[in-house]
Amino acid sequence: FPFPDVAGSVQIDGQRRGGIFVCHNGERTGELEDICLAALDTDERIECVNMFIHCLDNVRGTRHPEASKAKIAAFLASQDQPWLKLGLAAEKMLLPLDNAAFRPARDFLNDLAN
């Protein structure tokens, strides 16, 4: 497959397309869960999730090493189907996928598909 020179771009070689997407587009460090948390910023349950993780950090005496993943797991546990994993929760529209936080990933996938 063609290999683009710049992350977030798509390279075309005949009928094949290749691309690299880095979460947060190199603007800051993070992972997919951080993008999800940014999209959930206005959801009233996030404050509960933040307080829960903060409480656990205090009990542990240290910050959770995978805080973003733990926060998403706690958020998903607040849903009617608390066993859902992130991908299935997204398919069931439990995440605001139309939020601007997902725009770079959405744009990249559209470029890759077209």
N, CA, C and O atoms as a GROMACS GRO file, in nm:
protein
  456
    1PHE      N    1   0.083  -0.119   0.000
    1PHE     CA    2   0.000   0.000   0.000
    1PHE      C    3   0.086   0.125   0.000
    1PHE      O    4   0.198   0.124   0.053
    2PRO      N    5   0.035   0.231  -0.060
    2PRO     CA    6   0.110   0.357  -0.057
    2PRO      C    7   0.122   0.410   0.086
    2PRO      O    8   0.032   0.391   0.168
    3PHE      N    9   0.231   0.474   0.113
    3PHE     CA   10   0.261   0.523   0.247
    3PHE      C   11   0.272   0.675   0.241
    3PHE      O   12   0.362   0.727   0.174
    4PRO      N   13   0.184   0.747   0.310
    4PRO     CA   14   0.188   0.894   0.304
    4PRO      C   15   0.306   0.951   0.383
    4PRO      O   16   0.358   0.887   0.474
    5ASP      N   17   0.346   1.070   0.346
    5ASP     CA   18   0.458   1.137   0.414
    5ASP      C   19   0.415   1.204   0.543
    5ASP      O   20   0.497   1.225   0.632
    6VAL      N   21   0.288   1.237   0.554
    6VAL     CA   22   0.238   1.315   0.668
    6VAL      C   23   0.123   1.240   0.734
    6VAL      O   24   0.031   1.193   0.666
    7ALA      N   25   0.127   1.230   0.867
    7ALA     CA   26   0.017   1.167   0.940
    7ALA      C   27  -0.112   1.244   0.916
    7ALA      O   28  -0.112   1.367   0.909
    8GLY      N   29  -0.221   1.171   0.904
    8GLY     CA   30  -0.351   1.234   0.880
    8GLY      C   31  -0.383   1.253   0.734
    8GLY      O   32  -0.490   1.304   0.699
    9SER      N   33  -0.291   1.214   0.648
    9SER     CA   34  -0.315   1.229   0.504
    9SER      C   35  -0.330   1.092   0.439
    9SER      O   36  -0.297   0.989   0.499
   10VAL      N   37  -0.379   1.093   0.316
   10VAL     CA   38  -0.401   0.970   0.240
   10VAL      C   39  -0.318   0.976   0.114
   10VAL      O   40  -0.315   1.078   0.045
   11GLN      N   41  -0.249   0.868   0.086
   11GLN     CA   42  -0.168   0.855  -0.036
   11GLN      C   43  -0.238   0.760  -0.131
   11GLN      O   44  -0.286   0.654  -0.089
   12ILE      N   45  -0.246   0.796  -0.257
   12ILE     CA   46  -0.313   0.714  -0.357
   12ILE      C   47  -0.210   0.664  -0.456
   12ILE      O   48  -0.129   0.741  -0.507
   13ASP      N   49  -0.215   0.534  -0.485
   13ASP     CA   50  -0.127   0.472  -0.584
   13ASP      C   51  -0.216   0.382  -0.670
   13ASP      O   52  -0.241   0.266  -0.637
   14GLY      N   53  -0.262   0.438  -0.781
   14GLY     CA   54  -0.356   0.365  -0.865
   14GLY      C   55  -0.488   0.348  -0.794
   14GLY      O   56  -0.555   0.446  -0.760
   15GLN      N   57  -0.527   0.223  -0.771
   15GLN     CA   58  -0.654   0.195  -0.703
   15GLN      C   59  -0.636   0.178  -0.552
   15GLN      O   60  -0.735   0.167  -0.479
   16ARG      N   61  -0.512   0.175  -0.506
   16ARG     CA   62  -0.489   0.153  -0.363
   16ARG      C   63  -0.471   0.285  -0.289
   16ARG      O   64  -0.416   0.382  -0.342
   17ARG      N   65  -0.519   0.286  -0.168
   17ARG     CA   66  -0.507   0.404  -0.081
   17ARG      C   67  -0.445   0.359   0.050
   17ARG      O   68  -0.474   0.251   0.101
   18GLY      N   69  -0.360   0.443   0.102
   18GLY     CA   70  -0.300   0.417   0.232
   18GLY      C   71  -0.298   0.544   0.314
   18GLY      O   72  -0.288   0.654   0.258
   19GLY      N   73  -0.307   0.530   0.444
   19GLY     CA   74  -0.306   0.648   0.528
   19GLY      C   75  -0.261   0.615   0.669
   19GLY      O   76  -0.262   0.500   0.711
   20ILE      N   77  -0.222   0.718   0.740
   20ILE     CA   78  -0.183   0.706   0.880
   20ILE      C   79  -0.262   0.810   0.958
   20ILE      O   80  -0.265   0.928   0.922
   21PHE      N   81  -0.325   0.765   1.065
   21PHE     CA   82  -0.396   0.858   1.151
   21PHE      C   83  -0.341   0.846   1.291
   21PHE      O   84  -0.333   0.736   1.347
   22VAL      N   85  -0.302   0.958   1.347
   22VAL     CA   86  -0.252   0.963   1.484
   22VAL      C   87  -0.357   1.038   1.566
   22VAL      O   88  -0.397   1.149   1.532
   23CYS      N   89  -0.401   0.974   1.675
   23CYS     CA   90  -0.503   1.040   1.759
   23CYS      C   91  -0.456   1.179   1.797
   23CYS      O   92  -0.340   1.201   1.830
   24HIS      N   93  -0.546   1.271   1.793
   24HIS     CA   94  -0.525   1.414   1.821
   24HIS      C   95  -0.440   1.480   1.714
   24HIS      O   96  -0.397   1.594   1.731
   25ASN      N   97  -0.415   1.410   1.604
   25ASN     CA   98  -0.344   1.469   1.489
   25ASN      C   99  -0.214   1.539   1.527
   25ASN      O  100  -0.176   1.638   1.465
   26GLY      N  101  -0.145   1.487   1.628
   26GLY     CA  102  -0.018   1.543   1.668
   26GLY      C  103  -0.030   1.672   1.747
   26GLY      O  104   0.072   1.732   1.782
   27GLU      N  105  -0.154   1.716   1.777
   27GLU     CA  106  -0.173   1.840   1.853
   27GLU      C  107  -0.137   1.822   1.999
   27GLU      O  108  -0.086   1.915   2.062
   28ARG      N  109  -0.162   1.703   2.054
   28ARG     CA  110  -0.127   1.672   2.192
   28ARG      C  111  -0.123   1.520   2.205
   28ARG      O  112  -0.166   1.449   2.114
   29THR      N  113  -0.072   1.471   2.317
   29THR     CA  114  -0.067   1.327   2.335
   29THR      C  115  -0.205   1.275   2.372
   29THR      O  116  -0.289   1.350   2.422
   30GLY      N  117  -0.227   1.149   2.348
   30GLY     CA  118  -0.355   1.090   2.384
   30GLY      C  119  -0.384   0.966   2.303
   30GLY      O  120  -0.304   0.920   2.222
   31GLU      N  121  -0.501   0.914   2.328
   31GLU     CA  122  -0.546   0.793   2.261
   31GLU      C  123  -0.693   0.809   2.226
   31GLU      O  124  -0.755   0.911   2.256
   32LEU      N  125  -0.748   0.708   2.164
   32LEU     CA  126  -0.888   0.714   2.121
   32LEU      C  127  -0.981   0.752   2.236
   32LEU      O  128  -1.075   0.828   2.216
   33GLU      N  129  -0.956   0.698   2.353
   33GLU     CA  130  -1.041   0.728   2.468
   33GLU      C  131  -1.039   0.876   2.504
   33GLU      O  132  -1.139   0.930   2.551
   34ASP      N  133  -0.926   0.943   2.482
   34ASP     CA  134  -0.918   1.088   2.507
   34ASP      C  135  -1.007   1.166   2.411
   34ASP      O  136  -1.067   1.267   2.448
   35ILE      N  137  -1.015   1.120   2.288
   35ILE     CA  138  -1.105   1.185   2.191
   35ILE      C  139  -1.250   1.163   2.234
   35ILE      O  140  -1.332   1.254   2.227
   36CYS      N  141  -1.280   1.042   2.279
   36CYS     CA  142  -1.415   1.013   2.327
   36CYS      C  143  -1.449   1.100   2.448
   36CYS      O  144  -1.560   1.154   2.456
   37LEU      N  145  -1.356   1.114   2.541
   37LEU     CA  146  -1.380   1.198   2.659
   37LEU      C  147  -1.402   1.344   2.621
   37LEU      O  148  -1.485   1.412   2.680
   38ALA      N  149  -1.327   1.391   2.523
   38ALA     CA  150  -1.347   1.529   2.476
   38ALA      C  151  -1.487   1.545   2.418
   38ALA      O  152  -1.551   1.648   2.439
   39ALA      N  153  -1.534   1.444   2.346
   39ALA     CA  154  -1.668   1.450   2.288
   39ALA      C  155  -1.777   1.442   2.394
   39ALA      O  156  -1.887   1.492   2.374
   40LEU      N  157  -1.746   1.379   2.507
   40LEU     CA  158  -1.843   1.362   2.616
   40LEU      C  159  -1.836   1.474   2.719
   40LEU      O  160  -1.902   1.468   2.822
   41ASP      N  161  -1.757   1.574   2.692
   41ASP     CA  162  -1.729   1.680   2.789
   41ASP      C  163  -1.855   1.745   2.847
   41ASP      O  164  -1.855   1.785   2.963
   42THR      N  165  -1.960   1.755   2.769
   42THR     CA  166  -2.081   1.820   2.818
   42THR      C  167  -2.184   1.721   2.875
   42THR      O  168  -2.290   1.762   2.922
   43ASP      N  169  -2.154   1.593   2.870
   43ASP     CA  170  -2.245   1.492   2.926
   43ASP      C  171  -2.239   1.502   3.078
   43ASP      O  172  -2.131   1.498   3.135
   44GLU      N  173  -2.353   1.513   3.143
   44GLU     CA  174  -2.355   1.534   3.288
   44GLU      C  175  -2.298   1.417   3.367
   44GLU      O  176  -2.259   1.435   3.483
   45ARG      N  177  -2.290   1.298   3.308
   45ARG     CA  178  -2.234   1.182   3.378
   45ARG      C  179  -2.082   1.190   3.391
   45ARG      O  180  -2.024   1.122   3.475
   46ILE      N  181  -2.018   1.271   3.308
   46ILE     CA  182  -1.872   1.278   3.310
   46ILE      C  183  -1.822   1.331   3.444
   46ILE      O  184  -1.718   1.286   3.492
   47GLU      N  185  -1.891   1.424   3.503
   47GLU     CA  186  -1.850   1.474   3.635
   47GLU      C  187  -1.852   1.362   3.738
   47GLU      O  188  -1.762   1.353   3.822
   48CYS      N  189  -1.953   1.275   3.731
   48CYS     CA  190  -1.959   1.160   3.821
   48CYS      C  191  -1.841   1.066   3.795
   48CYS      O  192  -1.778   1.016   3.888
   49VAL      N  193  -1.814   1.041   3.669
   49VAL     CA  194  -1.701   0.956   3.631
   49VAL      C  195  -1.571   1.014   3.684
   49VAL      O  196  -1.489   0.943   3.741
   50ASN      N  197  -1.551   1.145   3.665
   50ASN     CA  198  -1.427   1.210   3.712
   50ASN      C  199  -1.413   1.199   3.863
   50ASN      O  200  -1.304   1.174   3.914
   51MET      N  201  -1.524   1.219   3.935
   51MET     CA  202  -1.518   1.208   4.082
   51MET      C  203  -1.488   1.064   4.125
   51MET      O  204  -1.413   1.042   4.220
   52PHE      N  205  -1.546   0.968   4.055
   52PHE     CA  206  -1.521   0.826   4.084
   52PHE      C  207  -1.373   0.792   4.066
   52PHE      O  208  -1.312   0.732   4.154
   53ILE      N  209  -1.317   0.828   3.952
   53ILE     CA  210  -1.176   0.798   3.925
   53ILE      C  211  -1.086   0.872   4.023
   53ILE      O  212  -0.987   0.817   4.070
   54HIS      N  213  -1.120   0.998   4.055
   54HIS     CA  214  -1.043   1.075   4.152
   54HIS      C  215  -1.046   1.006   4.289
   54HIS      O  216  -0.943   0.997   4.356
   55CYS      N  217  -1.160   0.957   4.329
   55CYS     CA  218  -1.173   0.886   4.456
   55CYS      C  219  -1.085   0.762   4.455
   55CYS      O  220  -1.014   0.735   4.553
   56LEU      N  221  -1.087   0.686   4.347
   56LEU     CA  222  -1.003   0.566   4.338
   56LEU      C  223  -0.855   0.602   4.340
   56LEU      O  224  -0.775   0.531   4.401
   57ASP      N  225  -0.819   0.710   4.274
   57ASP     CA  226  -0.679   0.756   4.278
   57ASP      C  227  -0.637   0.786   4.422
   57ASP      O  228  -0.526   0.752   4.462
   58ASN      N  229  -0.726   0.849   4.498
   58ASN     CA  230  -0.695   0.879   4.639
   58ASN      C  231  -0.677   0.752   4.720
   58ASN      O  232  -0.586   0.742   4.802
   59VAL      N  233  -0.764   0.654   4.699
   59VAL     CA  234  -0.754   0.527   4.771
   59VAL      C  235  -0.626   0.454   4.733
   59VAL      O  236  -0.558   0.397   4.819
   60ARG      N  237  -0.592   0.456   4.605
   60ARG     CA  238  -0.471   0.388   4.557
   60ARG      C  239  -0.344   0.464   4.595
   60ARG      O  240  -0.237   0.405   4.606
   61GLY      N  241  -0.358   0.592   4.616
   61GLY     CA  242  -0.241   0.674   4.648
   61GLY      C  243  -0.162   0.713   4.525
   61GLY      O  244  -0.050   0.765   4.537
   62THR      N  245  -0.216   0.690   4.408
   62THR     CA  246  -0.150   0.724   4.283
   62THR      C  247  -0.254   0.737   4.173
   62THR      O  248  -0.364   0.684   4.182
   63ARG      N  249  -0.216   0.810   4.069
   63ARG     CA  250  -0.306   0.828   3.955
   63ARG      C  251  -0.314   0.697   3.876
   63ARG      O  252  -0.214   0.627   3.859
   64HIS      N  253  -0.433   0.665   3.830
   64HIS     CA  254  -0.453   0.544   3.749
   64HIS      C  255  -0.365   0.553   3.625
   64HIS      O  256  -0.366   0.655   3.556
   65PRO      N  257  -0.288   0.447   3.595
   65PRO     CA  258  -0.197   0.454   3.479
   65PRO      C  259  -0.270   0.459   3.345
   65PRO      O  260  -0.213   0.502   3.244
   66GLU      N  261  -0.393   0.416   3.342
   66GLU     CA  262  -0.474   0.420   3.220
   66GLU      C  263  -0.603   0.497   3.249
   66GLU      O  264  -0.713   0.446   3.228
   67ALA      N  265  -0.588   0.620   3.297
   67ALA     CA  266  -0.703   0.698   3.345
   67ALA      C  267  -0.809   0.717   3.236
   67ALA      O  268  -0.928   0.706   3.265
   68SER      N  269  -0.768   0.745   3.114
   68SER     CA  270  -0.867   0.767   3.008
   68SER      C  271  -0.948   0.642   2.980
   68SER      O  272  -1.070   0.648   2.962
   69LYS      N  273  -0.880   0.528   2.975
   69LYS     CA  274  -0.951   0.401   2.954
   69LYS      C  275  -1.044   0.371   3.070
   69LYS      O  276  -1.156   0.324   3.050
   70ALA      N  277  -0.999   0.398   3.193
   70ALA     CA  278  -1.082   0.375   3.312
   70ALA      C  279  -1.204   0.466   3.310
   70ALA      O  280  -1.314   0.423   3.346
   71LYS      N  281  -1.187   0.591   3.268
   71LYS     CA  282  -1.300   0.683   3.263
   71LYS      C  283  -1.403   0.639   3.160
   71LYS      O  284  -1.523   0.645   3.185
   72ILE      N  285  -1.357   0.594   3.044
   72ILE     CA  286  -1.451   0.546   2.942
   72ILE      C  287  -1.522   0.421   2.992
   72ILE      O  288  -1.642   0.406   2.970
   73ALA      N  289  -1.449   0.331   3.058
   73ALA     CA  290  -1.513   0.210   3.112
   73ALA      C  291  -1.619   0.247   3.214
   73ALA      O  292  -1.727   0.187   3.216
   74ALA      N  293  -1.590   0.345   3.299
   74ALA     CA  294  -1.688   0.390   3.398
   74ALA      C  295  -1.808   0.455   3.330
   74ALA      O  296  -1.923   0.432   3.370
   75PHE      N  297  -1.782   0.536   3.228
   75PHE     CA  298  -1.893   0.598   3.154
   75PHE      C  299  -1.980   0.491   3.090
   75PHE      O  300  -2.103   0.498   3.099
   76LEU      N  301  -1.919   0.393   3.027
   76LEU     CA  302  -1.996   0.287   2.962
   76LEU      C  303  -2.074   0.205   3.065
   76LEU      O  304  -2.182   0.156   3.036
   77ALA      N  305  -2.018   0.191   3.186
   77ALA     CA  306  -2.088   0.119   3.292
   77ALA      C  307  -2.213   0.193   3.337
   77ALA      O  308  -2.301   0.133   3.399
   78SER      N  309  -2.222   0.323   3.308
   78SER     CA  310  -2.340   0.401   3.345
   78SER      C  311  -2.455   0.384   3.246
   78SER      O  312  -2.564   0.436   3.269
   79GLN      N  313  -2.432   0.312   3.139
   79GLN     CA  314  -2.534   0.294   3.035
   79GLN      C  315  -2.632   0.183   3.074
   79GLN      O  316  -2.606   0.107   3.168
   80ASP      N  317  -2.742   0.174   3.002
   80ASP     CA  318  -2.841   0.069   3.027
   80ASP      C  319  -2.783  -0.071   3.003
   80ASP      O  320  -2.827  -0.168   3.065
   81GLN      N  321  -2.686  -0.081   2.914
   81GLN     CA  322  -2.616  -0.207   2.888
   81GLN      C  323  -2.470  -0.187   2.930
   81GLN      O  324  -2.385  -0.161   2.845
   82PRO      N  325  -2.440  -0.199   3.060
   82PRO     CA  326  -2.308  -0.162   3.111
   82PRO      C  327  -2.193  -0.252   3.066
   82PRO      O  328  -2.078  -0.220   3.093
   83TRP      N  329  -2.221  -0.360   2.998
   83TRP     CA  330  -2.118  -0.452   2.953
   83TRP      C  331  -2.061  -0.416   2.815
   83TRP      O  332  -1.968  -0.480   2.768
   84LEU      N  333  -2.117  -0.314   2.751
   84LEU     CA  334  -2.073  -0.280   2.616
   84LEU      C  335  -1.928  -0.230   2.614
   84LEU      O  336  -1.886  -0.155   2.701
   85LYS      N  337  -1.855  -0.273   2.515
   85LYS     CA  338  -1.721  -0.222   2.489
   85LYS      C  339  -1.733  -0.096   2.403
   85LYS      O  340  -1.840  -0.066   2.349
   86LEU      N  341  -1.624  -0.024   2.391
   86LEU     CA  342  -1.625   0.106   2.323
   86LEU      C  343  -1.679   0.099   2.180
   86LEU      O  344  -1.763   0.181   2.142
   87GLY      N  345  -1.632   0.004   2.102
   87GLY     CA  346  -1.675  -0.005   1.962
   87GLY      C  347  -1.824  -0.030   1.948
   87GLY      O  348  -1.891   0.034   1.866
   88LEU      N  349  -1.877  -0.121   2.028
   88LEU     CA  350  -2.019  -0.151   2.022
   88LEU      C  351  -2.101  -0.033   2.075
   88LEU      O  352  -2.209  -0.004   2.023
   89ALA      N  353  -2.050   0.035   2.177
   89ALA     CA  354  -2.118   0.154   2.228
   89ALA      C  355  -2.126   0.261   2.120
   89ALA      O  356  -2.227   0.330   2.107
   90ALA      N  357  -2.019   0.276   2.042
   90ALA     CA  358  -2.020   0.372   1.931
   90ALA      C  359  -2.122   0.331   1.826
   90ALA      O  360  -2.197   0.415   1.775
   91GLU      N  361  -2.127   0.202   1.793
   91GLU     CA  362  -2.225   0.153   1.695
   91GLU      C  363  -2.367   0.179   1.742
   91GLU      O  364  -2.455   0.207   1.661
   92LYS      N  365  -2.390   0.170   1.872
   92LYS     CA  366  -2.523   0.193   1.928
   92LYS      C  367  -2.550   0.341   1.955
   92LYS      O  368  -2.651   0.377   2.015
   93MET      N  369  -2.458   0.426   1.908
   93MET     CA  370  -2.471   0.572   1.918
   93MET      C  371  -2.478   0.621   2.063
   93MET      O  372  -2.549   0.717   2.093
   94LEU      N  373  -2.406   0.555   2.152
   94LEU     CA  374  -2.398   0.599   2.290
   94LEU      C  375  -2.290   0.705   2.309
   94LEU      O  376  -2.275   0.762   2.417
   95LEU      N  377  -2.216   0.730   2.203
   95LEU     CA  378  -2.116   0.837   2.200
   95LEU      C  379  -2.161   0.939   2.096
   95LEU      O  380  -2.217   0.902   1.994
   96PRO      N  381  -2.137   1.067   2.121
   96PRO     CA  382  -2.179   1.169   2.025
   96PRO      C  383  -2.081   1.178   1.907
   96PRO      O  384  -1.997   1.268   1.900
   97LEU      N  385  -2.093   1.084   1.815
   97LEU     CA  386  -1.997   1.074   1.705
   97LEU      C  387  -1.999   1.194   1.613
   97LEU      O  388  -1.907   1.213   1.534
   98ASP      N  389  -2.102   1.276   1.621
   98ASP     CA  390  -2.108   1.397   1.540
   98ASP      C  391  -2.036   1.514   1.608
   98ASP      O  392  -2.030   1.624   1.552
   99ASN      N  393  -1.981   1.492   1.728
   99ASN     CA  394  -1.909   1.595   1.801
   99ASN      C  395  -1.782   1.635   1.726
   99ASN      O  396  -1.720   1.552   1.659
  100ALA      N  397  -1.744   1.760   1.738
  100ALA     CA  398  -1.625   1.812   1.670
  100ALA      C  399  -1.497   1.740   1.710
  100ALA      O  400  -1.400   1.739   1.634
  101ALA      N  401  -1.494   1.678   1.828
  101ALA     CA  402  -1.374   1.606   1.871
  101ALA      C  403  -1.341   1.491   1.776
  101ALA      O  404  -1.224   1.454   1.762
  102PHE      N  405  -1.442   1.434   1.712
  102PHE     CA  406  -1.421   1.322   1.619
  102PHE      C  407  -1.394   1.367   1.476
  102PHE      O  408  -1.364   1.285   1.389
  103ARG      N  409  -1.404   1.498   1.450
  103ARG     CA  410  -1.393   1.548   1.312
  103ARG      C  411  -1.264   1.506   1.242
  103ARG      O  412  -1.271   1.460   1.128
  104PRO      N  413  -1.144   1.521   1.304
  104PRO     CA  414  -1.023   1.479   1.232
  104PRO      C  415  -1.025   1.331   1.193
  104PRO      O  416  -0.984   1.297   1.082
  105ALA      N  417  -1.072   1.245   1.281
  105ALA     CA  418  -1.080   1.103   1.248
  105ALA      C  419  -1.184   1.078   1.139
  105ALA      O  420  -1.160   1.000   1.047
  106ARG      N  421  -1.298   1.145   1.150
  106ARG     CA  422  -1.404   1.131   1.050
  106ARG      C  423  -1.355   1.178   0.914
  106ARG      O  424  -1.378   1.110   0.813
  107ASP      N  425  -1.288   1.294   0.910
  107ASP     CA  426  -1.235   1.346   0.783
  107ASP      C  427  -1.134   1.251   0.722
  107ASP      O  428  -1.134   1.227   0.602
  108PHE      N  429  -1.046   1.197   0.808
  108PHE     CA  430  -0.944   1.104   0.760
  108PHE      C  431  -1.009   0.980   0.698
  108PHE      O  432  -0.971   0.938   0.589
  109LEU      N  433  -1.107   0.923   0.767
  109LEU     CA  434  -1.172   0.803   0.716
  109LEU      C  435  -1.249   0.831   0.588
  109LEU      O  436  -1.253   0.746   0.499
  110ASN      N  437  -1.310   0.948   0.578
  110ASN     CA  438  -1.377   0.986   0.453
  110ASN      C  439  -1.276   0.999   0.340
  110ASN      O  440  -1.302   0.953   0.229
  111ASP      N  441  -1.162   1.062   0.366
  111ASP     CA  442  -1.057   1.074   0.263
  111ASP      C  443  -1.007   0.936   0.220
  111ASP      O  444  -0.981   0.913   0.102
  112LEU      N  445  -0.993   0.847   0.316
  112LEU     CA  446  -0.944   0.713   0.286
  112LEU      C  447  -1.045   0.634   0.201
  112LEU      O  448  -1.007   0.556   0.114
  113ALA      N  449  -1.174   0.656   0.229
  113ALA     CA  450  -1.278   0.581   0.159
  113ALA      C  451  -1.308   0.636   0.019
  113ALA      O  452  -1.354   0.562  -0.067
  114ASN      N  453  -1.282   0.764  -0.003
  114ASN     CA  454  -1.319   0.825  -0.132
  114ASN      C  455  -1.207   0.820  -0.228
  114ASN      O  456  -1.220   0.866  -0.341
   0.00000   0.00000   0.00000
